[in-house]
Each structure stands twice: as structure tokens, then as C-alpha cells.
């Protein structure tokens, strides 16, 4: 089935660029030309927007903001809208400053296009890099940091965001909108490994998503090799990282087509990474 507007939705997607000036410099580096090829591919493919799933940069400290501005300038060559999902490395730049530079209206938000509701999560909402908003979030941070000793470079969905997410899912269900969730951090253990980690309160969030029959997919990054799992009829897709393009050159970035009953993730050379059922 095509979208309610009668045509396929196509958008671009990239994750885990991990820009550093050393890699972007000359002398055989491929970062700049490869990112330029992604931008050209999205333009030529007729994408309506691009999703950037986080971890734009790698360095910490005073160099982080300069790195962020440099990679943003490269991505700004894409002439259409870009949805930026915050990643853990992104918050090497102070969060308020990061969101301002990247023109992110809110750390977590949603938008609808072609009858599909996209929900953008902020997986570092509660983390060692973010100031807890309330007492519940302070307890959550203490629990995962001190009791569970979870990876310090991951984070959790806070109490306010959790209530917002449930409200967004309720509205989408009432409006008969299929939902796609965008999250930098993976939400299932089987779609990552111990070294990379995943969303601290992933079980709570994935259980919530499973209660809604209109949630169709969750698109994530963070785990650079990429992964896939199906749970409760939801496609949990972790995209291969741009940073691993020397191992998977075709998948430096992708396009996603939704229509005719399918969600298809394709590489720049047309190779299908995923061909998944998708219904309105």
C-alpha cells in the first residue's frame, strides 16, 4: 500500500559519522568526499528529508564544538530538511549549545509526513552528560550509574520524556498513524553488544512500544556493524555506521522507501539491506 497521498515516501539516513579533523583532512582521507557522495545521492534520489541518527563527532573538550560546526557545514549542503537525533558523543558539546547549533527544536519531538508519525527520542536525557530534570531522574541516574554500573557513555529516557512518549503514541493510535521511532541508542540487547551498550531503560521503552499495534519500526545507530531484530511485529533496525564504511563501503549512508506494503533500506549502489513489511 502506498501512502495516503498515493506515493512512496523516500528519505535519507546516516549515523555515526564520528568526524575528526584528522580524518577529514587530505592525504588519502575519504571522510569529506564520502559524505559529499551521500549528500549528492540523497539529492539525486529525490529524498524528502534526511535523518541523522547521532554521534556526529568523536573528540571531547574544547575541540568538540569546532568539530561539530565543521561536520554540520558538510551536511548543510543537503538542501532539504534534516532531522538530527542526539547521540552520546554529540554531548561532548554542552547539550544546550549542541541543540542550538544543530537547530533542534526540542531534544525529543515528533513530526508527521505522508500519514506516518516519526517520534524522535533523546536517549541521553538521563546520563552523566545531562543534568537531571527532577527527583525521579536523579534516582534513575543514581540507579544505573551506581547500582547497575551501566556504561557511562549511554543514558536513559527520563520521566518527563516517558510520559510525553506515551502521549504521542496515544495520539498516533487515535489518528490511525503508523509510527517510526528514531533513537540513537539501540532498544534491544540482541541489536548491540556489551562494548557498545544500549539505552539504559531499554526494557521499559521497548515494552511500552510493544503495547501499541501501530508502531512499525525503530531506527537506531550507535552499534556500528548494524543489526536487526523483530519483536511484537516491530522492526528494530540498527543502521551500519558511516565510520565503518571501509568495511561496508556501500552502506556509508542509505535511503529508505516506504510504500507498496514495504519499508526498504537501500545502499547507494541500490543493494537492499532490509526489505520489511510495513502497513498503514
C-alpha positions as a printed Julia matrix, in Angstrom:
280×3 Matrix{Float64}:
  0.0    0.0    0.0
  1.28   3.46  -0.81
  0.98   6.43   1.5
 -2.38   8.2    1.92
 -1.11  10.76  -0.59
 -0.71   7.9   -3.08
  3.07   7.84  -3.4
  6.1    6.32  -1.78
  7.91   8.21   0.96
 11.67   8.31   0.45
 14.15   9.75   2.91
 17.9    9.53   3.5
 19.56   8.23   6.63
 23.08   8.23   8.09
 24.52   7.52  11.52
 27.77   7.61  13.47
 29.85   9.86  11.24
 32.37  10.41  14.07
 34.04  13.37  12.4
 37.6   14.29  13.33
 39.65  16.93  11.5
 42.48  14.45  11.0
 40.2   12.11   9.09
 38.62  14.98   7.17
 42.0   16.33   6.05
 43.71  15.41   2.8
 46.35  12.76   2.32
 44.07   9.91   1.36
 41.2   10.61   3.75
 37.79   9.68   2.39
 35.55  11.33   5.01
 34.83  14.54   3.1
 34.32  13.0   -0.39
 32.29  10.11   1.06
 29.99  12.5    2.94
 29.69  14.61  -0.22
 28.67  11.47  -2.11
 25.98  10.81   0.47
 24.58  14.32   0.08
 24.63  14.01  -3.73
 22.98  10.59  -3.55
 20.16  11.89  -1.36
 19.58  14.8   -3.74
 19.62  12.66  -6.88
 17.37  10.04  -5.27
 14.64  12.58  -4.58
 14.61  12.2   -0.8
 12.18  14.45   1.04
 14.33  14.76   4.14
 17.33  13.14   5.83
 17.59  11.54   9.27
 20.97  11.87  11.01
 20.97   9.37  13.88
 23.7   10.82  16.09
 27.38  10.69  17.01
 28.47  13.34  14.55
 31.8   13.84  16.34
 34.37  11.87  18.33
 36.59  14.28  20.24
 35.85  15.75  23.64
 36.92  19.0   25.31
 37.47  22.35  23.65
 37.8   20.86  20.15
 34.33  19.3   20.17
 32.34  22.38  19.16
 34.67  23.18  16.25
 34.32  19.59  15.02
 30.54  19.83  15.28
 30.44  23.06  13.25
 32.68  21.51  10.59
 30.59  18.38  10.05
 27.36  20.39  10.21
 28.66  22.58   7.37
 29.15  19.44   5.26
 25.65  18.15   5.98
 24.15  21.6    5.34
 24.92  21.07   1.64
 21.83  18.9    1.57
 19.11  21.36   0.51
 16.16  19.72   2.27
 15.11  19.27   5.9
 17.39  17.26   8.19
 16.21  15.53  11.37
 19.06  15.38  13.89
 18.88  12.78  16.65
 21.26  13.43  19.58
 23.93  10.79  20.18
 26.16  10.21  23.17
 29.3   11.63  21.5
 27.33  14.7   20.4
 27.01  15.8   24.03
 30.73  16.4   24.26
 29.37  19.81  23.28
 27.23  21.13  26.2
 23.64  20.0   25.49
 22.05  23.46  25.22
 24.79  24.58  22.87
 24.56  21.37  20.81
 20.8   21.71  20.3
 21.21  25.36  19.33
 23.96  24.68  16.78
 22.04  21.81  15.2
 18.75  23.76  15.1
 16.99  21.03  17.08
 13.65  22.46  18.31
 13.47  20.1   21.27
 15.68  17.2   22.42
 12.7   14.9   21.81
  9.88  15.69  19.4
  7.68  14.23  16.69
  6.52  15.07  13.2
  4.14  13.54  10.67
  4.63  13.14   6.93
  2.63  11.08   4.43
  0.44   9.85   7.25
  3.39   8.43   9.24
  4.27   9.67  12.73
  8.03   9.89  13.4
  9.0   10.06  17.08
 12.5   11.33  17.89
 13.88  10.13  21.24
 16.63  11.69  23.34
 18.4    8.65  24.76
 20.9   10.74  26.74
 18.11  12.54  28.6
 19.3   10.99  31.88
 23.06  10.47  31.74
 26.34  11.61  33.19
 26.35  14.27  30.44
 22.92  15.73  31.27
 21.58  17.45  34.37
 18.57  15.51  35.77
 15.32  17.47  35.46
 13.66  16.21  38.63
 13.98  13.92  41.64
 12.77  10.87  39.7
 15.51  11.38  37.11
 18.14  11.85  39.82
 17.16   8.47  41.28
 17.22   6.93  37.8
 20.72   8.25  37.15
 21.97   7.05  40.52
 20.48   3.59  39.95
 22.06   2.99  36.54
 25.36   4.72  37.35
 25.98   3.43  40.88
 23.91   0.25  41.29
 23.78  -1.22  37.79
 27.13   0.36  36.82
 25.78   0.72  33.29
 28.12   2.06  30.56
 28.74   5.72  31.35
 28.56   6.65  27.65
 24.91   5.54  27.37
 21.82   7.01  29.01
 18.1    6.68  29.69
 14.73   8.18  28.82
 13.71  10.44  31.71
 10.33  10.56  33.45
  9.03  13.63  31.6
 10.05  12.24  28.22
  8.49   8.88  29.08
  5.11  10.49  29.76
  5.44  12.53  26.57
  6.23   9.37  24.59
  3.13   7.6   25.91
  1.01  10.64  24.99
  2.48  10.73  21.47
  1.77   7.04  20.99
 -1.82   7.52  22.21
 -2.39  10.36  19.74
 -0.89   8.38  16.86
 -3.1    5.39  17.68
 -6.23   7.56  17.75
 -5.22   9.12  14.42
 -4.52   5.71  12.86
 -0.93   6.76  12.13
  1.8    4.14  11.77
  4.78   5.07  13.97
  8.51   5.03  13.32
 10.74   5.69  16.34
 14.15   7.31  15.85
 16.71   6.64  18.59
 20.49   6.86  18.57
 20.83   4.13  21.2
 19.5    0.64  20.37
 16.48  -0.56  22.32
 17.07  -4.33  22.28
 20.01  -6.3   23.67
 20.09  -8.51  20.57
 20.8   -5.48  18.37
 24.06  -4.44  20.02
 26.96  -5.87  22.04
 28.35  -5.38  25.53
 31.04  -2.92  24.4
 28.65  -0.54  22.65
 25.79  -0.87  25.13
 22.24   0.37  24.64
 19.57   2.57  26.19
 19.75   2.07  29.95
 15.98   1.65  30.42
 15.55  -0.16  27.12
 13.23  -2.8   28.57
 10.75  -0.2   29.82
 10.75   1.65  26.48
 10.55  -1.43  24.25
  7.73  -2.84  26.43
  5.85   0.43  26.02
  6.28   0.37  22.23
  5.06  -3.24  22.12
  1.75  -2.17  23.64
  0.92  -0.15  20.52
 -0.08  -2.13  17.41
  0.64   0.84  15.12
  4.37   1.03  15.95
  6.05  -0.32  12.83
  9.79   0.31  13.22
 12.55   1.71  15.39
 15.62   3.05  13.56
 18.82   3.38  15.59
 22.58   3.81  15.31
 25.4    3.5   17.88
 26.23  -0.16  17.16
 28.5    0.38  14.17
 28.17  -3.02  12.42
 24.38  -2.67  12.28
 21.77  -5.21  13.38
 18.13  -6.25  13.08
 15.51  -7.9   15.28
 11.75  -8.35  15.13
  9.73  -8.08  18.33
  5.96  -7.67  18.71
  5.75  -7.06  14.97
  8.11  -4.07  15.29
 11.23  -3.9   13.12
 14.19  -2.84  15.27
 16.77  -1.75  12.69
 20.26  -0.58  13.68
 21.94   1.09  10.69
 25.63   0.48   9.93
 27.77   3.44  10.96
 29.3    5.79   8.4
 32.51   5.35  10.41
 32.69   1.68   9.31
 32.38   2.46   5.59
 35.82   0.96   4.86
 34.31  -2.39   5.85
 30.89  -1.75   4.3
 31.54   0.93   1.64
 28.1    0.67   0.07
 26.43   1.48   3.37
 28.13   4.76   4.25
 24.59   6.08   4.07
 21.23   4.77   2.88
 17.85   5.71   1.55
 14.6    4.35   2.95
 11.48   3.86   0.82
  8.08   3.28   2.42
  5.27   2.19   0.12
  3.53  -0.78  -1.5
  3.48  -2.58   1.85
  7.25  -2.43   2.38
  9.95  -0.48   4.19
 13.11  -0.85   2.15
 16.58   0.24   3.27
 18.94   0.55   0.3
 22.61   1.41  -0.09
 23.96   3.98  -2.52
 24.54   1.27  -5.13
 20.96   0.01  -4.8
 21.81  -3.03  -2.66
 18.96  -3.83  -0.28
 19.96  -4.01   3.36
 16.39  -4.63   4.55
 13.06  -5.3    2.85
 10.45  -5.27   5.63
  6.67  -5.43   5.83
  5.04  -2.04   6.53
  1.31  -1.35   6.63
 -0.81   1.74   7.14
